[in-house]
Amino acid sequence: MKIVTILGKSNTNVKYQYDEQLQNKFQLKKSDYNNMLTLLIDNFDHEIIPIFTPEAKKVQIDVLKKEFGSDYSSIFNEKYLIEDDKNYYDILSLINDAIAENDEYIIDLTHGFRHIPILATISLITHNINNSSNIKHIFFAKEIKPRKEYEIIDLKEYLELANMSYMLASFANNYTVSKIADFADQSFADLKDNLEKLSNHLLSNSLKNISELLEETLRYINEILQNKKVLIFKHSLESIEKHVKELQALSKIEQTSKRLFEFSKLLYERGYLLNAITLLFEAIGCYCMESLIEIDTVVREYIKGFGRHYDQVQKCRSIIAKFPKSGKEGVQEKINNFLQGKNIESFQKFIEEAKNLRNNLAHGNHEEGIKDVKEKFFKLTNEYKKFCVDNDILAK
C-alpha cells in the first residue's frame, strides 16, 4: 500500500476525525494535527508519496520538524516536484506516474493547491476506467468548523458513480460494456454483469432467450434508481430502462421474421452492419418459411424434415430464390402452384442483393466503402418492409 498526498501550505493545528464509514476501517492516534501530511505519517506505516510545489515543501518541512522533530526529507522525491503549477499537462502526467505502479493506493486530495486536486481527480477517473481495484480510498478532509474541525471522508464511491455513468453511455451508444473494474456496490455489479451478458447476446445475434435477462436487467435498474446517490446519472439509467423495455417488447414479437427485422434495424443504428445484414437475411429466410408452411400440413412436414431451424430457413429461402424449379409431383408441385402467379421476380432479386451484401461483409468487404454499405442496407430494409410487411408478397 502506498499513500499519495498532494501538499499545500496548511500548518494550522486543527481537529480531525473520520466519518462513520472510515471509522470502521481506521483509527486516529489523536485528534489534533497540523495538516493531513502529519496525520498520515503518524497513523500509517505505508510509503507516503507527497506531490508538492517548492513552496509547499518548504512549509511542510518546517511543520514536520515542529511536529516530529524530523523533517522527513526522505519522503520528498524530486520526481514528484511540481516545478510550474501552470503547466497542467506536466502535473497530470506527474500524478499519473505516482499511481502507475501495480500497487494499492490511498489518495489524499485535502490540501492540494487550487487546480491540482481537479487534475488529480481527472487522473483518477481516467485511471479508474481502466482499473479501479488498486485505488482503495480517496481521502478528503471536509470542513466542519472553519479552520478548526475537519471530517475525513472517502470519495472512492464517486469513482464508482463515474464508472457507472461511463458504462451506461457506452451501452446506450453501441451495446458494449466498457472493461472497467468490478464495482464494490453490489447493485452496480449486478447491473454490469447483466449488461455484459445482454451485450454478448445482442452482438452475437443470439436473441432467442433474452427475455429473462431483460427482466433481470430492469429489476437491477429499478434497485439502483432507489439510491439517492445516482442522481448524476439518473437520466442515463432511465434511458437504458426505456430501451431495455423496447428490447423486451421486440423479444416478445411472436413472428420470428418480424422480430429479427426489428433487431436488425437496431443493430444497424448502432453501426453493426454485419450483424444487421445477417439478421435481415435471416428474417428473409424466416418469412419464406413462415409463408411456405401455411400451404398445408404436407408441406409443413416436408420442411420440418430439413432438420434444424437454421437448415429449414436456408432451404425455404433457397426454394423461393430458385423458383420456378422442376418437379411436377408431390410437395414441389404444391409449392410451385402456391408461388405461381405471385410475380416474385423482384422479390427474388431482393433476396440475391441481400445475400451478396451479407457475403461481402462476412468475407472482409473488399469491394465497397462503409457509406455504400449503409446506403445498400437502408435500401434493403425499405424493400423488406415493402415485400414482407406491407404487401406480404407470399401471403396464402
C-alpha positions in Angstrom: 0.0 0.0 0.0 1.2 3.5 -0.9 -0.3 6.8 0.1 -0.2 9.7 -2.4 -0.9 13.1 -0.9 -1.0 16.5 -2.6 0.7 19.1 -0.4 -0.5 22.6 0.3 0.8 25.2 2.7 -1.5 24.4 5.6 0.2 24.5 9.0 -2.6 25.3 11.5 -3.4 22.9 14.3 -6.9 21.6 13.9 -9.1 18.6 14.9 -9.6 15.7 12.6 -12.0 12.7 12.7 -13.0 10.0 10.3 -16.6 9.9 9.1 -18.7 6.9 10.2 -17.7 4.8 7.2 -14.0 5.2 7.7 -14.2 4.8 11.4 -15.0 1.1 10.8 -11.6 0.8 9.0 -9.2 3.2 10.6 -8.4 4.8 13.9 -6.5 8.0 14.7 -3.9 8.1 17.4 -5.0 11.6 18.4 -7.3 14.3 17.0 -5.0 17.3 16.7 -2.7 17.6 13.7 -1.2 20.5 11.8 -2.4 19.0 8.5 -3.2 15.8 6.6 0.5 15.1 5.9 1.3 14.9 9.6 -1.8 12.8 10.3 -0.9 10.3 7.5 2.7 10.0 8.8 1.6 9.4 12.3 -1.2 6.9 11.6 0.0 4.9 8.6 3.1 2.7 8.2 2.8 2.7 4.4 5.1 4.5 2.0 3.9 8.1 1.6 4.4 9.9 -1.7 3.9 13.7 -1.5 3.3 15.7 -4.6 4.5 19.2 -4.0 5.5 22.6 -5.2 8.8 24.1 -3.9 6.8 26.5 -1.6 4.7 23.7 -0.2 7.8 21.5 0.5 9.4 24.4 2.4 6.4 24.9 4.6 5.8 21.2 5.3 9.4 20.6 6.3 9.1 23.2 9.0 5.8 21.7 10.1 7.3 18.2 10.3 10.3 19.4 12.3 7.9 21.0 14.7 5.6 18.0 14.9 8.0 15.1 15.0 11.5 16.7 15.4 12.4 15.4 11.9 12.0 17.0 8.5 11.3 13.6 6.9 13.3 14.7 3.9 13.5 11.2 2.5 9.8 11.2 1.5 10.2 14.2 -0.8 11.1 12.6 -4.2 12.1 15.2 -6.7 10.3 13.3 -9.5 7.0 14.4 -7.8 8.0 18.1 -7.7 5.7 20.5 -9.5 8.0 23.0 -11.0 5.4 25.0 -12.8 1.9 25.0 -11.3 0.5 26.4 -14.5 1.7 23.5 -16.7 -1.4 21.4 -16.4 -0.2 18.6 -18.7 3.0 18.1 -16.7 1.0 18.0 -13.5 -1.4 15.5 -14.9 1.5 13.3 -16.2 3.2 13.5 -12.8 0.0 12.4 -10.9 -0.5 9.6 -13.4 3.1 8.4 -12.7 2.5 8.5 -9.0 -0.3 5.9 -9.2 1.0 3.9 -12.2 2.7 1.0 -10.4 0.9 -2.3 -9.8 0.2 -1.5 -6.1 -2.6 -0.4 -3.9 -3.1 3.3 -3.2 -4.8 5.7 -0.8 -5.1 9.1 -2.4 -5.4 12.3 -0.3 -6.7 15.4 -2.0 -7.3 17.6 1.0 -4.6 20.3 0.8 -4.0 20.5 -3.0 -3.3 23.9 -4.4 -6.2 25.4 -6.4 -6.5 23.4 -9.7 -4.2 20.5 -8.7 -6.9 18.4 -6.9 -9.1 18.9 -10.0 -6.3 17.5 -12.2 -5.8 14.7 -9.7 -9.5 13.8 -9.9 -9.3 13.8 -13.7 -6.3 11.4 -13.5 -8.2 9.2 -11.0 -11.3 9.0 -13.2 -9.2 8.1 -16.3 -7.2 5.6 -14.3 -10.3 4.2 -12.7 -12.0 3.5 -16.0 -9.2 1.0 -16.8 -8.6 -0.3 -13.4 -10.1 0.9 -10.1 -9.2 -2.1 -8.0 -5.9 -0.6 -6.8 -7.4 2.7 -5.7 -8.6 1.7 -2.2 -9.6 5.1 -0.7 -9.6 8.8 -1.7 -9.3 10.9 1.4 -10.7 14.4 1.7 -10.9 16.4 4.9 -14.3 18.1 4.8 -14.5 21.3 6.8 -16.9 21.1 9.7 -15.9 24.2 11.6 -13.8 26.7 9.5 -10.1 26.3 10.2 -10.9 24.3 13.4 -12.6 21.0 12.8 -12.5 18.6 9.8 -14.1 15.2 9.0 -12.2 12.9 6.7 -14.4 11.3 4.1 -13.8 8.8 1.3 -14.5 9.9 -2.2 -13.9 6.5 -3.7 -17.6 5.8 -4.2 -17.8 8.8 -6.6 -15.4 7.0 -8.9 -17.9 4.2 -9.0 -20.6 6.7 -9.9 -18.3 8.0 -12.7 -17.7 4.4 -13.9 -21.4 3.6 -13.9 -22.2 6.8 -15.9 -19.5 5.9 -18.4 -20.7 2.3 -18.7 -24.3 3.3 -19.3 -23.3 5.8 -22.0 -21.2 3.1 -23.7 -24.0 0.5 -23.7 -26.6 3.1 -24.9 -24.3 4.1 -27.8 -23.2 0.7 -29.1 -24.3 -2.1 -26.9 -20.9 -2.6 -25.4 -19.9 -2.6 -21.8 -16.5 -1.0 -21.0 -13.9 -3.2 -19.5 -13.9 -1.4 -16.1 -13.0 -2.9 -12.8 -15.7 -4.6 -10.7 -18.0 -2.4 -8.6 -17.9 -2.6 -4.8 -21.6 -1.7 -4.8 -23.4 -5.0 -5.4 -26.4 -3.5 -7.3 -23.9 -1.8 -9.6 -22.0 -5.0 -10.0 -25.2 -6.9 -10.8 -26.3 -4.4 -13.5 -22.8 -4.5 -15.0 -22.9 -8.3 -15.2 -26.3 -8.3 -16.8 -25.5 -5.6 -19.4 -22.4 -7.6 -20.3 -24.5 -10.7 -20.9 -27.1 -8.7 -22.8 -24.3 -7.2 -24.9 -22.9 -10.7 -25.7 -26.4 -11.9 -26.8 -27.1 -8.8 -28.9 -23.7 -8.7 -30.7 -23.7 -12.4 -31.4 -27.2 -12.3 -32.8 -28.3 -14.7 -30.1 -31.8 -13.3 -29.5 -33.9 -16.3 -28.7 -33.5 -16.5 -24.9 -33.0 -13.0 -23.7 -36.4 -12.4 -22.1 -35.3 -13.4 -18.6 -32.1 -11.4 -18.9 -34.0 -8.3 -19.9 -36.3 -8.8 -16.9 -33.4 -9.1 -14.5 -31.8 -6.0 -16.0 -34.9 -4.0 -15.4 -35.0 -5.2 -11.8 -31.4 -4.1 -11.1 -32.0 -0.7 -12.8 -35.0 -0.2 -10.5 -33.0 -1.1 -7.4 -30.3 1.4 -8.3 -32.9 4.1 -9.1 -33.9 3.9 -5.4 -30.4 5.1 -4.4 -30.3 8.9 -3.9 -26.6 9.0 -4.9 -27.3 8.1 -8.6 -28.9 11.5 -9.4 -25.9 12.3 -11.5 -26.7 9.6 -14.0 -30.4 9.1 -13.3 -31.3 10.3 -16.8 -28.9 7.7 -18.3 -30.4 4.9 -16.2 -33.9 5.9 -17.2 -32.9 6.0 -20.8 -31.4 2.5 -20.6 -34.5 1.3 -18.7 -36.7 2.7 -21.5 -34.6 1.0 -24.2 -34.5 -2.3 -22.3 -38.3 -2.2 -22.2 -38.2 -1.6 -26.0 -35.9 -4.7 -26.4 -38.3 -6.6 -24.2 -41.2 -5.7 -26.4 -39.3 -6.7 -29.5 -38.2 -10.0 -27.9 -41.9 -10.9 -27.4 -42.9 -10.4 -31.0 -44.2 -13.9 -31.9 -43.4 -13.8 -35.6 -39.8 -14.6 -35.9 -39.2 -12.8 -39.2 -40.6 -9.6 -37.8 -38.7 -9.9 -34.6 -35.4 -10.4 -36.5 -36.2 -7.5 -38.8 -36.7 -5.1 -35.9 -33.5 -6.2 -34.2 -31.7 -5.8 -37.5 -32.6 -2.2 -37.6 -31.5 -1.6 -34.1 -28.0 -3.0 -34.8 -27.8 -1.0 -38.0 -28.5 2.2 -36.0 -25.5 1.4 -33.7 -23.1 0.7 -36.6 -23.0 -3.1 -36.5 -23.5 -3.6 -40.2 -22.5 -7.3 -40.4 -24.8 -8.1 -37.6 -27.6 -6.1 -39.1 -27.4 -7.6 -42.6 -27.0 -11.1 -41.1 -30.3 -10.7 -39.1 -32.0 -9.2 -42.1 -31.0 -12.1 -44.3 -32.2 -14.5 -41.6 -35.5 -12.5 -41.4 -36.0 -13.0 -45.2 -35.5 -16.8 -44.8 -37.9 -16.9 -41.8 -40.5 -15.0 -43.8 -40.2 -17.5 -46.6 -40.5 -20.4 -44.2 -43.5 -18.9 -42.4 -45.2 -18.5 -45.7 -44.5 -21.9 -47.1 -45.6 -23.9 -44.1 -49.0 -22.3 -44.4 -49.6 -24.1 -47.7 -50.8 -27.2 -45.9 -49.7 -29.9 -43.4 -47.9 -31.9 -46.1 -45.6 -29.0 -47.0 -45.1 -28.2 -43.3 -43.9 -31.7 -42.5 -41.7 -31.7 -45.6 -40.0 -28.5 -44.3 -39.6 -30.0 -40.8 -37.7 -32.8 -42.4 -34.9 -30.4 -43.4 -33.6 -30.7 -39.8 -32.7 -27.8 -37.5 -34.5 -24.4 -37.7 -31.5 -22.8 -39.4 -31.5 -25.5 -42.1 -35.2 -25.1 -42.6 -34.8 -21.4 -43.0 -32.0 -21.7 -45.5 -33.9 -24.3 -47.6 -37.1 -22.3 -47.7 -35.2 -19.1 -48.8 -33.5 -21.2 -51.5 -36.8 -22.6 -52.7 -38.2 -19.1 -53.2 -35.0 -17.8 -54.7 -34.8 -20.6 -57.3 -38.4 -20.7 -58.3 -39.6 -22.0 -60.8 -38.0 -25.3 -60.0 -38.5 -28.5 -61.9 -40.8 -31.0 -60.3 -44.4 -31.7 -61.2 -45.4 -34.1 -58.5 -45.7 -34.2 -54.7 -44.6 -31.4 -52.4 -42.7 -29.5 -55.1 -45.8 -29.3 -57.2 -47.7 -27.9 -54.2 -45.1 -25.2 -53.8 -45.0 -24.4 -57.5 -48.7 -24.0 -57.5 -48.6 -21.8 -54.5 -46.0 -19.5 -56.0 -47.4 -19.4 -59.5 -48.8 -16.1 -60.4 -47.4 -14.2 -57.4 -44.9 -12.3 -59.6 -42.0 -12.8 -57.3 -39.2 -11.9 -59.7 -38.5 -8.6 -57.9 -38.6 -10.4 -54.5 -36.0 -12.9 -55.8 -33.8 -10.1 -56.9 -34.1 -8.6 -53.5 -33.0 -11.9 -51.9 -30.0 -12.0 -54.1 -29.0 -8.4 -53.3 -29.3 -9.1 -49.5 -27.2 -12.3 -50.0 -24.5 -10.5 -51.8 -24.2 -7.8 -49.3 -24.2 -10.3 -46.4 -21.4 -12.4 -48.1 -19.4 -9.3 -48.9 -19.3 -8.1 -45.3 -18.8 -11.6 -43.9 -15.7 -12.0 -46.1 -13.9 -8.8 -45.4 -15.7 -6.4 -47.6 -13.0 -5.8 -50.2 -15.4 -4.1 -52.6 -17.4 -1.3 -51.1 -16.9 1.6 -48.7 -18.9 2.0 -45.5 -21.1 4.7 -47.0 -22.1 2.4 -49.8 -22.9 -0.4 -47.5 -25.1 1.8 -45.3 -27.0 3.0 -48.3 -27.5 -0.5 -49.6 -28.6 -1.8 -46.2 -31.1 1.1 -45.8 -32.5 0.3 -49.3 -32.8 -3.3 -48.4 -34.7 -2.6 -45.2 -37.2 -0.5 -47.1 -37.6 -3.3 -49.6 -38.1 -5.9 -46.9 -40.8 -3.7 -45.4 -42.5 -3.4 -48.8 -42.3 -7.1 -49.8 -42.7 -8.9 -46.4 -44.7 -6.5 -44.2 -46.8 -4.1 -46.3 -47.5 -6.3 -49.3 -46.9 -9.7 -47.8 -45.9 -10.9 -51.2 -46.0 -14.6 -50.2 -49.4 -14.5 -48.5 -51.5 -17.6 -48.9 
